[in-house]
Amino acid sequence: MITIKSIDDTTFEVVVEGNRTTTHRVTVPHSYYEKLTKKSVAPDVLVERSFKFLLQRESNTSILRSFELSEISRYFPEYEKTIQIMLK
């Protein structure tokens, strides 16, 4: 289960419950949010889908505890293209 709490307009706390519960702090710059979503979904939806993307590829304990959303594409080059499809 993924729970998302907005800290401010660009920062989110994400709790992922699994065998071990983990907490993550994610920053979503406005320009990156607009690039990926064209404002078609709320930022928290983008964060949730991004975590679903990550969890399909690694365990919650392997996900960085604090990161900017754009960092995902450094580890998974297909992220931006895939997340745009996931948001449709």
Sine and cosine of phi, psi and omega as CSV:
sin_phi,cos_phi,sin_psi,cos_psi,sin_omega,cos_omega
0.00,0.00,0.65,-0.76,-0.01,-1.00
-0.91,-0.42,0.82,-0.57,0.05,-1.00
-0.88,-0.48,0.76,-0.65,-0.05,-1.00
-0.86,-0.51,0.75,-0.66,0.03,-1.00
-0.81,-0.59,0.79,-0.62,0.02,-1.00
-0.98,0.22,0.79,-0.61,0.06,-1.00
-1.00,-0.04,-0.69,0.72,0.16,-0.99
-0.47,-0.88,-0.21,-0.98,-0.13,-0.99
-0.95,0.32,-0.17,0.98,0.03,-1.00
-0.79,-0.61,-0.02,1.00,-0.08,-1.00
-0.82,-0.57,0.69,-0.72,-0.05,-1.00
-0.74,-0.67,0.58,-0.82,0.17,-0.99
-0.98,-0.20,0.79,-0.62,-0.04,-1.00
-0.87,-0.50,0.82,-0.57,0.06,-1.00
-0.94,-0.34,0.81,-0.58,0.01,-1.00
-0.91,-0.42,0.88,-0.48,0.03,-1.00
-1.00,-0.07,0.80,-0.61,0.04,-1.00
-0.49,-0.87,-0.52,-0.85,0.11,-0.99
-0.84,0.55,-0.60,0.80,0.14,-0.99
-0.80,-0.60,0.68,-0.73,0.04,-1.00
-0.99,0.11,0.72,-0.69,0.02,-1.00
-0.82,-0.58,0.45,-0.89,0.03,-1.00
-0.84,-0.54,0.69,-0.72,-0.07,-1.00
-0.75,-0.66,0.52,-0.85,0.07,-1.00
-0.90,-0.44,0.86,-0.50,-0.10,-0.99
-0.86,-0.52,0.74,-0.67,0.07,-1.00
-0.96,-0.28,0.73,-0.69,0.00,-1.00
-0.83,-0.56,1.00,-0.10,0.03,-1.00
-0.86,0.51,0.59,-0.81,-0.03,-1.00
-0.80,0.60,-0.69,0.72,-0.06,-1.00
-0.91,0.42,-0.60,0.80,0.00,-1.00
-0.95,0.30,-0.65,0.76,0.07,-1.00
-0.84,0.55,-0.74,0.67,-0.01,-1.00
-0.91,0.42,-0.62,0.78,0.02,-1.00
-0.87,0.49,-0.70,0.71,-0.07,-1.00
-0.98,0.19,-0.55,0.84,-0.16,-0.99
-0.92,-0.39,-0.33,0.95,-0.14,-0.99
0.78,0.63,0.54,0.84,0.02,-1.00
0.87,0.49,0.44,0.90,-0.02,-1.00
-0.99,0.15,-0.31,0.95,0.05,-1.00
-0.68,-0.74,0.30,-0.95,0.04,-1.00
-0.95,0.31,0.44,-0.90,0.00,-1.00
-0.83,0.55,-0.60,0.80,-0.01,-1.00
-0.92,0.40,-0.49,0.87,0.07,-1.00
-0.93,0.37,-0.67,0.74,0.06,-1.00
-0.86,0.51,-0.69,0.72,0.00,-1.00
-0.90,0.44,-0.71,0.70,0.00,-1.00
-0.87,0.50,-0.74,0.67,0.00,-1.00
-0.91,0.42,-0.56,0.83,0.03,-1.00
-0.91,0.42,-0.62,0.79,0.05,-1.00
-0.94,0.34,-0.59,0.81,0.08,-1.00
-0.88,0.47,-0.66,0.75,0.07,-1.00
-0.84,0.54,-0.77,0.64,-0.03,-1.00
-0.89,0.46,-0.68,0.74,-0.06,-1.00
-0.93,0.36,-0.32,0.95,0.11,-0.99
-0.97,0.25,-0.23,0.97,-0.10,-0.99
-0.89,-0.46,-0.34,0.94,-0.02,-1.00
-0.37,-0.93,0.28,-0.96,0.00,-1.00
-0.97,0.23,0.35,-0.94,0.00,-1.00
-0.89,0.46,-0.47,0.88,0.02,-1.00
-0.96,0.29,-0.25,0.97,0.04,-1.00
-1.00,-0.03,-0.25,0.97,-0.02,-1.00
-0.97,0.26,0.70,-0.72,0.02,-1.00
-0.80,0.60,0.58,-0.81,-0.02,-1.00
-0.97,0.24,-0.44,0.90,0.00,-1.00
-0.55,-0.84,0.80,-0.60,-0.02,-1.00
-0.28,-0.96,0.32,-0.95,0.14,-0.99
-1.00,-0.01,0.65,-0.76,-0.13,-0.99
-0.80,0.60,-0.60,0.80,-0.03,-1.00
-0.89,0.45,-0.32,0.95,0.01,-1.00
-0.90,0.43,-0.38,0.92,-0.01,-1.00
-0.84,0.54,-0.64,0.77,-0.05,-1.00
-0.93,0.36,-0.31,0.95,0.10,-0.99
-0.92,0.38,-0.59,0.81,-0.03,-1.00
-1.00,-0.02,-0.54,0.84,-0.03,-1.00
-0.75,-0.66,1.00,-0.03,-0.08,-1.00
-0.84,0.54,-0.39,0.92,-0.02,-1.00
-0.99,0.13,-0.04,1.00,-0.10,-0.99
-0.81,0.59,-0.82,0.57,-0.11,-0.99
-0.87,0.50,-0.71,0.70,0.01,-1.00
-0.91,0.42,-0.69,0.72,-0.04,-1.00
-0.92,0.39,-0.68,0.74,-0.04,-1.00
-0.92,0.40,-0.57,0.82,0.04,-1.00
-0.90,0.43,-0.59,0.81,0.07,-1.00
-0.94,0.34,-0.67,0.74,0.00,-1.00
-0.89,0.45,-0.43,0.90,-0.04,-1.00
-1.00,0.07,-0.17,0.99,-0.03,-1.00
-0.97,0.24,0.00,0.00,0.00,0.00
